[in-house]
């Protein structure tokens, strides 16, 4: 996938020749270009998945994992630089404070 442009992402996919031929024919019969047919197919897939009984629970589990990872990374940064409160507590009044880095990405992302 590529970076978003105006809220849109580009997705390149590989299809077996036979499936591509069938998909192109179905799109043509419906009067759609391949891009619009793919968009409709993806919208149908997403709405079908959302209707599954356990889908919301699985999504909540992923959200909990994301939040746990964020808390772990936050703790690591605070271990390196301290919290905002720590950086101001040890300095005399009027001493400028340095900001804690935010939104910095590592090479592993």
Gaussian input, Z-matrix of N, CA and C with variables (Angstrom, degrees):
# hf/3-21g

backbone

0 1
 N
 C     1     B1
 C     2     B2     1     A1
 N     3     B3     2     A2     1     D1
 C     4     B4     3     A3     2     D2
 C     5     B5     4     A4     3     D3
 N     6     B6     5     A5     4     D4
 C     7     B7     6     A6     5     D5
 C     8     B8     7     A7     6     D6
 N     9     B9     8     A8     7     D7
 C    10    B10     9     A9     8     D8
 C    11    B11    10    A10     9     D9
 N    12    B12    11    A11    10    D10
 C    13    B13    12    A12    11    D11
 C    14    B14    13    A13    12    D12
 N    15    B15    14    A14    13    D13
 C    16    B16    15    A15    14    D14
 C    17    B17    16    A16    15    D15
 N    18    B18    17    A17    16    D16
 C    19    B19    18    A18    17    D17
 C    20    B20    19    A19    18    D18
 N    21    B21    20    A20    19    D19
 C    22    B22    21    A21    20    D20
 C    23    B23    22    A22    21    D21
 N    24    B24    23    A23    22    D22
 C    25    B25    24    A24    23    D23
 C    26    B26    25    A25    24    D24
 N    27    B27    26    A26    25    D25
 C    28    B28    27    A27    26    D26
 C    29    B29    28    A28    27    D27
 N    30    B30    29    A29    28    D28
 C    31    B31    30    A30    29    D29
 C    32    B32    31    A31    30    D30
 N    33    B33    32    A32    31    D31
 C    34    B34    33    A33    32    D32
 C    35    B35    34    A34    33    D33
 N    36    B36    35    A35    34    D34
 C    37    B37    36    A36    35    D35
 C    38    B38    37    A37    36    D36
 N    39    B39    38    A38    37    D37
 C    40    B40    39    A39    38    D38
 C    41    B41    40    A40    39    D39
 N    42    B42    41    A41    40    D40
 C    43    B43    42    A42    41    D41
 C    44    B44    43    A43    42    D42
 N    45    B45    44    A44    43    D43
 C    46    B46    45    A45    44    D44
 C    47    B47    46    A46    45    D45
 N    48    B48    47    A47    46    D46
 C    49    B49    48    A48    47    D47
 C    50    B50    49    A49    48    D48
 N    51    B51    50    A50    49    D49
 C    52    B52    51    A51    50    D50
 C    53    B53    52    A52    51    D51
 N    54    B54    53    A53    52    D52
 C    55    B55    54    A54    53    D53
 C    56    B56    55    A55    54    D54
 N    57    B57    56    A56    55    D55
 C    58    B58    57    A57    56    D56
 C    59    B59    58    A58    57    D57
 N    60    B60    59    A59    58    D58
 C    61    B61    60    A60    59    D59
 C    62    B62    61    A61    60    D60
 N    63    B63    62    A62    61    D61
 C    64    B64    63    A63    62    D62
 C    65    B65    64    A64    63    D63
 N    66    B66    65    A65    64    D64
 C    67    B67    66    A66    65    D65
 C    68    B68    67    A67    66    D66
 N    69    B69    68    A68    67    D67
 C    70    B70    69    A69    68    D68
 C    71    B71    70    A70    69    D69
 N    72    B72    71    A71    70    D70
 C    73    B73    72    A72    71    D71
 C    74    B74    73    A73    72    D72
 N    75    B75    74    A74    73    D73
 C    76    B76    75    A75    74    D74
 C    77    B77    76    A76    75    D75
 N    78    B78    77    A77    76    D76
 C    79    B79    78    A78    77    D77
 C    80    B80    79    A79    78    D78
 N    81    B81    80    A80    79    D79
 C    82    B82    81    A81    80    D80
 C    83    B83    82    A82    81    D81
 N    84    B84    83    A83    82    D82
 C    85    B85    84    A84    83    D83
 C    86    B86    85    A85    84    D84
 N    87    B87    86    A86    85    D85
 C    88    B88    87    A87    86    D86
 C    89    B89    88    A88    87    D87
 N    90    B90    89    A89    88    D88
 C    91    B91    90    A90    89    D89
 C    92    B92    91    A91    90    D90
 N    93    B93    92    A92    91    D91
 C    94    B94    93    A93    92    D92
 C    95    B95    94    A94    93    D93
 N    96    B96    95    A95    94    D94
 C    97    B97    96    A96    95    D95
 C    98    B98    97    A97    96    D96
 N    99    B99    98    A98    97    D97
 C   100   B100    99    A99    98    D98
 C   101   B101   100   A100    99    D99
 N   102   B102   101   A101   100   D100
 C   103   B103   102   A102   101   D101
 C   104   B104   103   A103   102   D102
 N   105   B105   104   A104   103   D103
 C   106   B106   105   A105   104   D104
 C   107   B107   106   A106   105   D105
 N   108   B108   107   A107   106   D106
 C   109   B109   108   A108   107   D107
 C   110   B110   109   A109   108   D108
 N   111   B111   110   A110   109   D109
 C   112   B112   111   A111   110   D110
 C   113   B113   112   A112   111   D111
 N   114   B114   113   A113   112   D112
 C   115   B115   114   A114   113   D113
 C   116   B116   115   A115   114   D114
 N   117   B117   116   A116   115   D115
 C   118   B118   117   A117   116   D116
 C   119   B119   118   A118   117   D117
 N   120   B120   119   A119   118   D118
 C   121   B121   120   A120   119   D119
 C   122   B122   121   A121   120   D120
 N   123   B123   122   A122   121   D121
 C   124   B124   123   A123   122   D122
 C   125   B125   124   A124   123   D123
 N   126   B126   125   A125   124   D124
 C   127   B127   126   A126   125   D125
 C   128   B128   127   A127   126   D126
 N   129   B129   128   A128   127   D127
 C   130   B130   129   A129   128   D128
 C   131   B131   130   A130   129   D129
 N   132   B132   131   A131   130   D130
 C   133   B133   132   A132   131   D131
 C   134   B134   133   A133   132   D132
 N   135   B135   134   A134   133   D133
 C   136   B136   135   A135   134   D134
 C   137   B137   136   A136   135   D135
 N   138   B138   137   A137   136   D136
 C   139   B139   138   A138   137   D137
 C   140   B140   139   A139   138   D138
 N   141   B141   140   A140   139   D139
 C   142   B142   141   A141   140   D140
 C   143   B143   142   A142   141   D141
 N   144   B144   143   A143   142   D142
 C   145   B145   144   A144   143   D143
 C   146   B146   145   A145   144   D144
 N   147   B147   146   A146   145   D145
 C   148   B148   147   A147   146   D146
 C   149   B149   148   A148   147   D147
 N   150   B150   149   A149   148   D148
 C   151   B151   150   A150   149   D149
 C   152   B152   151   A151   150   D150
 N   153   B153   152   A152   151   D151
 C   154   B154   153   A153   152   D152
 C   155   B155   154   A154   153   D153
 N   156   B156   155   A155   154   D154
 C   157   B157   156   A156   155   D155
 C   158   B158   157   A157   156   D156
 N   159   B159   158   A158   157   D157
 C   160   B160   159   A159   158   D158
 C   161   B161   160   A160   159   D159
 N   162   B162   161   A161   160   D160
 C   163   B163   162   A162   161   D161
 C   164   B164   163   A163   162   D162
 N   165   B165   164   A164   163   D163
 C   166   B166   165   A165   164   D164
 C   167   B167   166   A166   165   D165
 N   168   B168   167   A167   166   D166
 C   169   B169   168   A168   167   D167
 C   170   B170   169   A169   168   D168
 N   171   B171   170   A170   169   D169
 C   172   B172   171   A171   170   D170
 C   173   B173   172   A172   171   D171
 N   174   B174   173   A173   172   D172
 C   175   B175   174   A174   173   D173
 C   176   B176   175   A175   174   D174
 N   177   B177   176   A176   175   D175
 C   178   B178   177   A177   176   D176
 C   179   B179   178   A178   177   D177
 N   180   B180   179   A179   178   D178
 C   181   B181   180   A180   179   D179
 C   182   B182   181   A181   180   D180
 N   183   B183   182   A182   181   D181
 C   184   B184   183   A183   182   D182
 C   185   B185   184   A184   183   D183
 N   186   B186   185   A185   184   D184
 C   187   B187   186   A186   185   D185
 C   188   B188   187   A187   186   D186
 N   189   B189   188   A188   187   D187
 C   190   B190   189   A189   188   D188
 C   191   B191   190   A190   189   D189
 N   192   B192   191   A191   190   D190
 C   193   B193   192   A192   191   D191
 C   194   B194   193   A193   192   D192
 N   195   B195   194   A194   193   D193
 C   196   B196   195   A195   194   D194
 C   197   B197   196   A196   195   D195
 N   198   B198   197   A197   196   D196
 C   199   B199   198   A198   197   D197
 C   200   B200   199   A199   198   D198
 N   201   B201   200   A200   199   D199
 C   202   B202   201   A201   200   D200
 C   203   B203   202   A202   201   D201
 N   204   B204   203   A203   202   D202
 C   205   B205   204   A204   203   D203
 C   206   B206   205   A205   204   D204
 N   207   B207   206   A206   205   D205
 C   208   B208   207   A207   206   D206
 C   209   B209   208   A208   207   D207
 N   210   B210   209   A209   208   D208
 C   211   B211   210   A210   209   D209
 C   212   B212   211   A211   210   D210
 N   213   B213   212   A212   211   D211
 C   214   B214   213   A213   212   D212
 C   215   B215   214   A214   213   D213
 N   216   B216   215   A215   214   D214
 C   217   B217   216   A216   215   D215
 C   218   B218   217   A217   216   D216
 N   219   B219   218   A218   217   D217
 C   220   B220   219   A219   218   D218
 C   221   B221   220   A220   219   D219
 N   222   B222   221   A221   220   D220
 C   223   B223   222   A222   221   D221
 C   224   B224   223   A223   222   D222
 N   225   B225   224   A224   223   D223
 C   226   B226   225   A225   224   D224
 C   227   B227   226   A226   225   D225
 N   228   B228   227   A227   226   D226
 C   229   B229   228   A228   227   D227
 C   230   B230   229   A229   228   D228
 N   231   B231   230   A230   229   D229
 C   232   B232   231   A231   230   D230
 C   233   B233   232   A232   231   D231
 N   234   B234   233   A233   232   D232
 C   235   B235   234   A234   233   D233
 C   236   B236   235   A235   234   D234
 N   237   B237   236   A236   235   D235
 C   238   B238   237   A237   236   D236
 C   239   B239   238   A238   237   D237
 N   240   B240   239   A239   238   D238
 C   241   B241   240   A240   239   D239
 C   242   B242   241   A241   240   D240
 N   243   B243   242   A242   241   D241
 C   244   B244   243   A243   242   D242
 C   245   B245   244   A244   243   D243
 N   246   B246   245   A245   244   D244
 C   247   B247   246   A246   245   D245
 C   248   B248   247   A247   246   D246
 N   249   B249   248   A248   247   D247
 C   250   B250   249   A249   248   D248
 C   251   B251   250   A250   249   D249
 N   252   B252   251   A251   250   D250
 C   253   B253   252   A252   251   D251
 C   254   B254   253   A253   252   D252
 N   255   B255   254   A254   253   D253
 C   256   B256   255   A255   254   D254
 C   257   B257   256   A256   255   D255
 N   258   B258   257   A257   256   D256
 C   259   B259   258   A258   257   D257
 C   260   B260   259   A259   258   D258
 N   261   B261   260   A260   259   D259
 C   262   B262   261   A261   260   D260
 C   263   B263   262   A262   261   D261
 N   264   B264   263   A263   262   D262
 C   265   B265   264   A264   263   D263
 C   266   B266   265   A265   264   D264
 N   267   B267   266   A266   265   D265
 C   268   B268   267   A267   266   D266
 C   269   B269   268   A268   267   D267
 N   270   B270   269   A269   268   D268
 C   271   B271   270   A270   269   D269
 C   272   B272   271   A271   270   D270
 N   273   B273   272   A272   271   D271
 C   274   B274   273   A273   272   D272
 C   275   B275   274   A274   273   D273
 N   276   B276   275   A275   274   D274
 C   277   B277   276   A276   275   D275
 C   278   B278   277   A277   276   D276
 N   279   B279   278   A278   277   D277
 C   280   B280   279   A279   278   D278
 C   281   B281   280   A280   279   D279
 N   282   B282   281   A281   280   D280
 C   283   B283   282   A282   281   D281
 C   284   B284   283   A283   282   D282
 N   285   B285   284   A284   283   D283
 C   286   B286   285   A285   284   D284
 C   287   B287   286   A286   285   D285
 N   288   B288   287   A287   286   D286
 C   289   B289   288   A288   287   D287
 C   290   B290   289   A289   288   D288
 N   291   B291   290   A290   289   D289
 C   292   B292   291   A291   290   D290
 C   293   B293   292   A292   291   D291
 N   294   B294   293   A293   292   D292
 C   295   B295   294   A294   293   D293
 C   296   B296   295   A295   294   D294
 N   297   B297   296   A296   295   D295
 C   298   B298   297   A297   296   D296
 C   299   B299   298   A298   297   D297
 N   300   B300   299   A299   298   D298
 C   301   B301   300   A300   299   D299
 C   302   B302   301   A301   300   D300
 N   303   B303   302   A302   301   D301
 C   304   B304   303   A303   302   D302
 C   305   B305   304   A304   303   D303
 N   306   B306   305   A305   304   D304
 C   307   B307   306   A306   305   D305
 C   308   B308   307   A307   306   D306
 N   309   B309   308   A308   307   D307
 C   310   B310   309   A309   308   D308
 C   311   B311   310   A310   309   D309
 N   312   B312   311   A311   310   D310
 C   313   B313   312   A312   311   D311
 C   314   B314   313   A313   312   D312
 N   315   B315   314   A314   313   D313
 C   316   B316   315   A315   314   D314
 C   317   B317   316   A316   315   D315
 N   318   B318   317   A317   316   D316
 C   319   B319   318   A318   317   D317
 C   320   B320   319   A319   318   D318
 N   321   B321   320   A320   319   D319
 C   322   B322   321   A321   320   D320
 C   323   B323   322   A322   321   D321
 N   324   B324   323   A323   322   D322
 C   325   B325   324   A324   323   D323
 C   326   B326   325   A325   324   D324

   B1=1.4469
   B2=1.5135
   B3=1.3131
   B4=1.4461
   B5=1.5178
   B6=1.3226
   B7=1.4567
   B8=1.5250
   B9=1.3427
   B10=1.4589
   B11=1.5270
   B12=1.3064
   B13=1.4570
   B14=1.5148
   B15=1.3135
   B16=1.4670
   B17=1.5305
   B18=1.3273
   B19=1.4545
   B20=1.5137
   B21=1.3176
   B22=1.4604
   B23=1.5209
   B24=1.3223
   B25=1.4616
   B26=1.5103
   B27=1.3180
   B28=1.4540
   B29=1.5158
   B30=1.3186
   B31=1.4513
   B32=1.5217
   B33=1.3164
   B34=1.4599
   B35=1.5109
   B36=1.3178
   B37=1.4604
   B38=1.5272
   B39=1.3250
   B40=1.4588
   B41=1.5209
   B42=1.3209
   B43=1.4535
   B44=1.5165
   B45=1.3231
   B46=1.4648
   B47=1.5397
   B48=1.3165
   B49=1.4715
   B50=1.5212
   B51=1.3337
   B52=1.4582
   B53=1.5268
   B54=1.3210
   B55=1.4670
   B56=1.5253
   B57=1.3215
   B58=1.4715
   B59=1.5232
   B60=1.3284
   B61=1.4674
   B62=1.5268
   B63=1.3290
   B64=1.4655
   B65=1.5237
   B66=1.3170
   B67=1.4607
   B68=1.5317
   B69=1.3213
   B70=1.4616
   B71=1.5266
   B72=1.3274
   B73=1.4569
   B74=1.5222
   B75=1.3193
   B76=1.4733
   B77=1.5303
   B78=1.3244
   B79=1.4702
   B80=1.5205
   B81=1.3320
   B82=1.4673
   B83=1.5240
   B84=1.3283
   B85=1.4642
   B86=1.5239
   B87=1.3161
   B88=1.4724
   B89=1.5229
   B90=1.3366
   B91=1.4677
   B92=1.5163
   B93=1.3303
   B94=1.4610
   B95=1.5190
   B96=1.3350
   B97=1.4594
   B98=1.5270
   B99=1.3240
   B100=1.4637
   B101=1.5254
   B102=1.3232
   B103=1.4659
   B104=1.5192
   B105=1.3340
   B106=1.4637
   B107=1.5296
   B108=1.3363
   B109=1.4658
   B110=1.5271
   B111=1.3259
   B112=1.4678
   B113=1.5255
   B114=1.3229
   B115=1.4580
   B116=1.5257
   B117=1.3315
   B118=1.4712
   B119=1.5289
   B120=1.3241
   B121=1.4699
   B122=1.5326
   B123=1.3167
   B124=1.4645
   B125=1.5256
   B126=1.3308
   B127=1.4666
   B128=1.5289
   B129=1.3399
   B130=1.4579
   B131=1.5279
   B132=1.3257
   B133=1.4607
   B134=1.5315
   B135=1.3323
   B136=1.4732
   B137=1.5208
   B138=1.3192
   B139=1.4663
   B140=1.5335
   B141=1.3324
   B142=1.4642
   B143=1.5233
   B144=1.3295
   B145=1.4657
   B146=1.5304
   B147=1.3341
   B148=1.4647
   B149=1.5196
   B150=1.3207
   B151=1.4642
   B152=1.5251
   B153=1.3339
   B154=1.4610
   B155=1.5247
   B156=1.3324
   B157=1.4673
   B158=1.5310
   B159=1.3257
   B160=1.4642
   B161=1.5371
   B162=1.3174
   B163=1.4683
   B164=1.5293
   B165=1.3258
   B166=1.4671
   B167=1.5297
   B168=1.3307
   B169=1.4669
   B170=1.5190
   B171=1.3400
   B172=1.4677
   B173=1.5272
   B174=1.3261
   B175=1.4666
   B176=1.5287
   B177=1.3280
   B178=1.4623
   B179=1.5286
   B180=1.3258
   B181=1.4642
   B182=1.5228
   B183=1.3248
   B184=1.4686
   B185=1.5223
   B186=1.3279
   B187=1.4649
   B188=1.5285
   B189=1.3139
   B190=1.4659
   B191=1.5297
   B192=1.3386
   B193=1.4674
   B194=1.5217
   B195=1.3265
   B196=1.4684
   B197=1.5277
   B198=1.3393
   B199=1.4596
   B200=1.5299
   B201=1.3354
   B202=1.4651
   B203=1.5303
   B204=1.3205
   B205=1.4707
   B206=1.5320
   B207=1.3342
   B208=1.4602
   B209=1.5280
   B210=1.3342
   B211=1.4637
   B212=1.5251
   B213=1.3274
   B214=1.4558
   B215=1.5255
   B216=1.3099
   B217=1.4701
   B218=1.5309
   B219=1.3550
   B220=1.4658
   B221=1.5288
   B222=1.3435
   B223=1.4621
   B224=1.5267
   B225=1.3217
   B226=1.4649
   B227=1.5311
   B228=1.3063
   B229=1.4725
   B230=1.5185
   B231=1.3388
   B232=1.4644
   B233=1.5174
   B234=1.3375
   B235=1.4589
   B236=1.5210
   B237=1.3071
   B238=1.4687
   B239=1.5227
   B240=1.3311
   B241=1.4625
   B242=1.5170
   B243=1.3142
   B244=1.4592
   B245=1.5108
   B246=1.3142
   B247=1.4597
   B248=1.5158
   B249=1.3051
   B250=1.4683
   B251=1.5340
   B252=1.3529
   B253=1.4531
   B254=1.5315
   B255=1.3609
   B256=1.4587
   B257=1.5184
   B258=1.3061
   B259=1.4609
   B260=1.5223
   B261=1.3323
   B262=1.4644
   B263=1.5151
   B264=1.3550
   B265=1.4606
   B266=1.5222
   B267=1.3252
   B268=1.4524
   B269=1.5235
   B270=1.3179
   B271=1.4588
   B272=1.5207
   B273=1.3366
   B274=1.4588
   B275=1.5226
   B276=1.3285
   B277=1.4624
   B278=1.5183
   B279=1.3098
   B280=1.4533
   B281=1.5163
   B282=1.3409
   B283=1.4660
   B284=1.5182
   B285=1.3278
   B286=1.4664
   B287=1.5242
   B288=1.3339
   B289=1.4583
   B290=1.5169
   B291=1.3158
   B292=1.4621
   B293=1.5057
   B294=1.2896
   B295=1.4611
   B296=1.5133
   B297=1.3250
   B298=1.4579
   B299=1.5212
   B300=1.3411
   B301=1.4678
   B302=1.5224
   B303=1.3093
   B304=1.4507
   B305=1.5045
   B306=1.3316
   B307=1.4441
   B308=1.5110
   B309=1.3063
   B310=1.4683
   B311=1.5189
   B312=1.3138
   B313=1.4517
   B314=1.5073
   B315=1.3140
   B316=1.4610
   B317=1.5110
   B318=1.3052
   B319=1.4472
   B320=1.5139
   B321=1.3521
   B322=1.4580
   B323=1.5067
   B324=1.3158
   B325=1.4679
   B326=1.4940
   A1=109.01
   A2=115.19
   A3=119.94
   A4=109.99
   A5=115.46
   A6=120.33
   A7=110.62
   A8=117.33
   A9=120.01
   A10=112.76
   A11=115.44
   A12=123.17
   A13=105.53
   A14=116.38
   A15=120.34
   A16=112.12
   A17=117.49
   A18=121.33
   A19=114.73
   A20=118.49
   A21=122.16
   A22=108.78
   A23=116.91
   A24=121.77
   A25=109.10
   A26=115.26
   A27=121.64
   A28=108.55
   A29=116.43
   A30=122.20
   A31=108.29
   A32=116.51
   A33=120.94
   A34=109.04
   A35=117.60
   A36=120.66
   A37=109.95
   A38=115.08
   A39=121.38
   A40=107.61
   A41=115.97
   A42=121.35
   A43=109.72
   A44=116.71
   A45=118.20
   A46=108.78
   A47=116.79
   A48=121.11
   A49=112.84
   A50=117.46
   A51=120.52
   A52=111.74
   A53=117.26
   A54=120.36
   A55=110.20
   A56=117.32
   A57=120.63
   A58=110.55
   A59=116.72
   A60=120.40
   A61=110.67
   A62=116.43
   A63=120.15
   A64=110.75
   A65=115.99
   A66=120.58
   A67=110.77
   A68=116.46
   A69=120.73
   A70=110.73
   A71=117.41
   A72=120.79
   A73=111.45
   A74=116.53
   A75=120.47
   A76=109.93
   A77=117.17
   A78=120.66
   A79=110.48
   A80=116.71
   A81=120.80
   A82=110.48
   A83=117.03
   A84=120.58
   A85=111.84
   A86=116.61
   A87=120.88
   A88=112.32
   A89=117.20
   A90=120.51
   A91=112.94
   A92=116.44
   A93=120.89
   A94=109.91
   A95=115.88
   A96=118.52
   A97=107.09
   A98=116.83
   A99=119.83
   A100=112.19
   A101=117.91
   A102=120.50
   A103=110.94
   A104=117.12
   A105=119.89
   A106=111.61
   A107=116.78
   A108=120.24
   A109=110.81
   A110=116.87
   A111=120.87
   A112=110.24
   A113=116.84
   A114=120.84
   A115=110.50
   A116=117.00
   A117=120.40
   A118=111.24
   A119=116.79
   A120=120.45
   A121=110.70
   A122=116.54
   A123=119.85
   A124=110.64
   A125=117.41
   A126=120.29
   A127=110.76
   A128=116.74
   A129=120.96
   A130=111.03
   A131=116.74
   A132=121.00
   A133=110.58
   A134=116.62
   A135=120.44
   A136=110.51
   A137=118.05
   A138=119.13
   A139=111.48
   A140=117.73
   A141=121.40
   A142=110.73
   A143=117.38
   A144=121.17
   A145=110.47
   A146=117.28
   A147=120.42
   A148=112.10
   A149=116.83
   A150=120.88
   A151=112.73
   A152=118.48
   A153=120.22
   A154=110.14
   A155=117.36
   A156=120.85
   A157=114.62
   A158=118.60
   A159=120.23
   A160=113.21
   A161=117.28
   A162=119.69
   A163=112.23
   A164=117.63
   A165=120.82
   A166=110.77
   A167=117.14
   A168=120.37
   A169=110.62
   A170=116.67
   A171=119.55
   A172=110.71
   A173=116.67
   A174=120.28
   A175=110.38
   A176=117.43
   A177=120.98
   A178=110.45
   A179=117.20
   A180=120.87
   A181=111.50
   A182=116.05
   A183=119.90
   A184=110.11
   A185=117.02
   A186=120.36
   A187=110.79
   A188=117.70
   A189=121.22
   A190=110.73
   A191=116.99
   A192=120.46
   A193=111.20
   A194=116.80
   A195=121.30
   A196=110.02
   A197=116.70
   A198=120.92
   A199=111.19
   A200=117.33
   A201=120.60
   A202=110.07
   A203=117.11
   A204=121.21
   A205=110.59
   A206=116.90
   A207=120.35
   A208=110.74
   A209=117.70
   A210=121.42
   A211=110.33
   A212=116.67
   A213=120.63
   A214=111.16
   A215=116.57
   A216=120.66
   A217=110.75
   A218=116.18
   A219=120.79
   A220=109.73
   A221=116.17
   A222=120.81
   A223=110.72
   A224=117.10
   A225=120.39
   A226=110.96
   A227=116.51
   A228=120.28
   A229=110.06
   A230=116.39
   A231=119.13
   A232=110.93
   A233=117.44
   A234=120.63
   A235=111.66
   A236=116.00
   A237=120.12
   A238=112.72
   A239=116.12
   A240=120.57
   A241=113.79
   A242=118.24
   A243=120.73
   A244=109.74
   A245=115.74
   A246=120.51
   A247=108.79
   A248=117.20
   A249=121.83
   A250=109.54
   A251=117.18
   A252=120.79
   A253=110.91
   A254=116.95
   A255=121.12
   A256=111.40
   A257=117.17
   A258=120.30
   A259=111.97
   A260=118.68
   A261=120.15
   A262=112.19
   A263=119.24
   A264=122.23
   A265=112.73
   A266=119.14
   A267=122.26
   A268=113.74
   A269=118.13
   A270=120.73
   A271=110.46
   A272=116.25
   A273=119.00
   A274=110.76
   A275=115.89
   A276=120.79
   A277=109.71
   A278=116.06
   A279=121.11
   A280=114.28
   A281=117.01
   A282=119.85
   A283=108.85
   A284=117.29
   A285=118.22
   A286=110.76
   A287=115.08
   A288=120.05
   A289=109.17
   A290=115.18
   A291=118.97
   A292=108.37
   A293=116.36
   A294=121.29
   A295=110.52
   A296=115.16
   A297=120.57
   A298=107.73
   A299=119.25
   A300=120.77
   A301=111.17
   A302=116.25
   A303=121.14
   A304=109.85
   A305=116.93
   A306=122.10
   A307=114.79
   A308=116.94
   A309=120.13
   A310=109.29
   A311=116.92
   A312=121.11
   A313=110.14
   A314=114.33
   A315=119.27
   A316=108.64
   A317=117.07
   A318=121.48
   A319=113.46
   A320=118.79
   A321=121.25
   A322=112.76
   A323=119.35
   A324=120.97
   A325=112.06
   D1=153.26
   D2=178.92
   D3=-107.47
   D4=170.99
   D5=178.62
   D6=-67.05
   D7=149.93
   D8=-177.55
   D9=-65.62
   D10=142.08
   D11=171.77
   D12=-124.16
   D13=116.78
   D14=179.03
   D15=53.47
   D16=39.63
   D17=177.43
   D18=76.60
   D19=15.80
   D20=-179.02
   D21=-126.19
   D22=139.20
   D23=175.57
   D24=-114.04
   D25=149.57
   D26=176.40
   D27=-99.65
   D28=134.99
   D29=-178.82
   D30=-127.33
   D31=123.50
   D32=176.59
   D33=-100.85
   D34=131.16
   D35=179.39
   D36=-128.17
   D37=155.77
   D38=175.12
   D39=-112.33
   D40=131.97
   D41=178.35
   D42=-123.01
   D43=145.42
   D44=171.29
   D45=-60.43
   D46=147.46
   D47=-175.72
   D48=-53.55
   D49=-44.80
   D50=-177.75
   D51=-64.08
   D52=-42.92
   D53=179.16
   D54=-65.72
   D55=-40.49
   D56=177.95
   D57=-60.76
   D58=-44.44
   D59=-179.94
   D60=-62.09
   D61=-43.06
   D62=179.14
   D63=-65.37
   D64=-44.16
   D65=-179.23
   D66=-62.83
   D67=-44.17
   D68=179.41
   D69=-62.23
   D70=-39.82
   D71=178.49
   D72=-66.17
   D73=-45.46
   D74=178.78
   D75=-60.12
   D76=-45.34
   D77=178.92
   D78=-60.53
   D79=-44.46
   D80=179.96
   D81=-61.50
   D82=-44.37
   D83=179.64
   D84=-63.11
   D85=-30.39
   D86=177.44
   D87=-87.26
   D88=-1.18
   D89=179.30
   D90=73.78
   D91=29.72
   D92=-178.66
   D93=-115.20
   D94=148.81
   D95=168.44
   D96=-81.28
   D97=167.06
   D98=-175.62
   D99=-61.70
   D100=-37.45
   D101=179.92
   D102=-61.26
   D103=-46.98
   D104=179.75
   D105=-66.72
   D106=-37.04
   D107=178.22
   D108=-65.62
   D109=-41.16
   D110=177.76
   D111=-63.76
   D112=-42.98
   D113=178.56
   D114=-59.76
   D115=-45.54
   D116=178.06
   D117=-62.27
   D118=-41.56
   D119=179.85
   D120=-62.88
   D121=-42.24
   D122=-179.95
   D123=-68.29
   D124=-40.82
   D125=177.25
   D126=-60.28
   D127=-41.40
   D128=177.78
   D129=-64.12
   D130=-42.69
   D131=179.02
   D132=-60.72
   D133=-46.39
   D134=-179.00
   D135=-64.07
   D136=-45.48
   D137=-179.10
   D138=-66.24
   D139=-34.75
   D140=176.32
   D141=-64.89
   D142=-44.29
   D143=-179.97
   D144=-65.07
   D145=-40.91
   D146=-179.99
   D147=-61.69
   D148=-27.89
   D149=-178.31
   D150=-82.02
   D151=-10.22
   D152=179.33
   D153=-66.13
   D154=141.15
   D155=-175.33
   D156=-59.27
   D157=-36.77
   D158=-175.54
   D159=-97.66
   D160=3.68
   D161=-174.18
   D162=-64.39
   D163=-44.60
   D164=-179.70
   D165=-62.46
   D166=-38.48
   D167=178.97
   D168=-66.53
   D169=-40.58
   D170=177.79
   D171=-64.90
   D172=-39.66
   D173=178.21
   D174=-64.79
   D175=-39.53
   D176=177.85
   D177=-63.31
   D178=-36.83
   D179=177.29
   D180=-63.96
   D181=-42.76
   D182=177.94
   D183=-64.89
   D184=-41.00
   D185=178.09
   D186=-61.09
   D187=-41.01
   D188=177.93
   D189=-62.77
   D190=-39.41
   D191=176.79
   D192=-64.08
   D193=-42.05
   D194=178.71
   D195=-61.91
   D196=-44.92
   D197=-179.17
   D198=-65.58
   D199=-37.87
   D200=178.35
   D201=-65.97
   D202=-42.31
   D203=177.73
   D204=-63.25
   D205=-41.92
   D206=178.65
   D207=-63.26
   D208=-41.36
   D209=178.84
   D210=-64.00
   D211=-40.36
   D212=179.03
   D213=-64.36
   D214=-43.57
   D215=179.75
   D216=-67.72
   D217=-38.24
   D218=177.60
   D219=-61.44
   D220=-43.70
   D221=179.27
   D222=-63.67
   D223=-38.01
   D224=178.15
   D225=-63.90
   D226=-42.43
   D227=179.17
   D228=-66.62
   D229=-42.78
   D230=178.18
   D231=-63.76
   D232=-33.39
   D233=176.57
   D234=-65.03
   D235=-34.31
   D236=179.09
   D237=-78.61
   D238=-44.49
   D239=-170.73
   D240=-114.77
   D241=-9.80
   D242=-175.97
   D243=81.51
   D244=171.50
   D245=178.44
   D246=-87.05
   D247=170.14
   D248=178.57
   D249=-60.43
   D250=-37.23
   D251=179.41
   D252=-66.65
   D253=-40.20
   D254=179.70
   D255=-61.68
   D256=-38.92
   D257=-174.60
   D258=-72.20
   D259=-22.49
   D260=179.75
   D261=-98.39
   D262=-22.01
   D263=-174.96
   D264=-67.51
   D265=-35.44
   D266=-174.66
   D267=-89.98
   D268=-0.23
   D269=-175.65
   D270=-105.83
   D271=144.35
   D272=176.79
   D273=-64.10
   D274=156.19
   D275=178.82
   D276=-56.42
   D277=139.86
   D278=178.38
   D279=88.61
   D280=-7.42
   D281=178.96
   D282=-79.11
   D283=128.33
   D284=179.25
   D285=-65.45
   D286=145.60
   D287=177.90
   D288=-105.76
   D289=155.06
   D290=176.17
   D291=-97.51
   D292=144.32
   D293=-178.64
   D294=-76.55
   D295=147.00
   D296=173.56
   D297=-77.02
   D298=132.51
   D299=-179.80
   D300=-60.41
   D301=136.89
   D302=178.92
   D303=-127.71
   D304=148.78
   D305=173.16
   D306=68.90
   D307=13.73
   D308=-178.70
   D309=-79.69
   D310=132.64
   D311=-178.72
   D312=-103.07
   D313=147.82
   D314=176.22
   D315=-96.28
   D316=167.60
   D317=-179.87
   D318=-68.72
   D319=-12.61
   D320=-178.09
   D321=-85.59
   D322=-1.06
   D323=-178.83
   D324=-90.34

